[in-house]
């Protein structure tokens, strides 16, 4: 018998989880967190640090296979991630 790793145990739990099982308070908090994340990305999109990051990512090269958020620039998938 093998002892499951934490990652495997969490993966099994998540893969079997269904929406009705999630407490309403958790759903509300998850929606708030997602909305906050998107709002921060929109608000910071024109900051100098973001422009510097985009310029740096362009210099890394690779196939132009993925877009950066809120723009038309394309960089490699690892750079976009």
Secondary structure, DSSP 8 states (H G I E B T S, - for coil): -----HHHHHHHHHHH--GGGS-HHHHHHHHHHHHHHHHHHHHHTTSHHHHHHHHHHHHT-----EE-TTS--EE-HHHH-
